[in-house]
Amino acid sequence: MAQVRLTVVVRETWLDRYPLVLAHCREAGLVVERELVTVGVISGTIDEDRLADLAGIEGVSAVEPERTNRVFGNR
């Protein structure tokens, strides 16, 4: 399967358990690239077919795949 770059948002009421949510994300297959503990954000990559596993983790508020922005200019 294709790898998807994404952001996981930790539920505000779970910020004190951020390390637990992070561990569960890793167990689900997330390769963590960045941890923003104070705002409850984890970014990384995971197999596309594992996205639902991340969304189902207790304490996860949202799983947001990275968007590709393209700017078209004059050639």
N, C-alpha and C positions, 0 to 999 in steps of 0.2 A: 504494500500500500504506500501511497504518497505521504510524505511528512508534511504536517501543517504547522506553521508558526502561529502562536496564539498567546493570548493573555488570559489568565485566570484571576477573577476577582473574588477575594475572600469576603464573606458576609461580615458586616461591621460587628455584629454580636459575637463573632468568632475570632476577632483580631488577637485576643489573648491566647488563643489556641492555634495561632498561625503555624508554628512548627509541626503540629499534628496534621493540619490540612496539607502543608507542604510535603510531608512524608507520604500521605495517602496519594497525592498527585504523582509523586515519583513511583510509588507502587503500581499505579495505573499505567505507567509507561512514559510519563512526561520527562523529557530531558530538560532540566531547568537551566536557563541561561542567565536569568536575572531575578533577584528577590528584592522587592520594595516593601519591607516589613511594615513600616509606619503607615503606609496607605493600603496595605492588604492586597498587593498585586504580585503575581508570579508570572513570568514570561518564559516561554520555551517552545519546544517542538514535540510533536507526538504523531504517531501513525493516525491517519485520517479515520480509520475504523475504530479508534479508541476514544473519540470525542465524547460520546455518550457516557463512557465510564467516568470521565472527568466531571461532567455536568451532574452526575449522580452522587458525587462525594459530599458528605455532610459538611456544611460550612462553606461550600462554594456558592457564591451568588450568581456568577456568570462565567461563561467560557466564550471568549470573543476571538475568532480567527482574525489574523492580520489581514488588512486590506492593502492591495497594491494600488497606489495612486500614480497615474501617468499624466504627464503634462505634454500636450502637443503644441508645438510652436511652428513658426515658419521654417521652411527648409531652405 
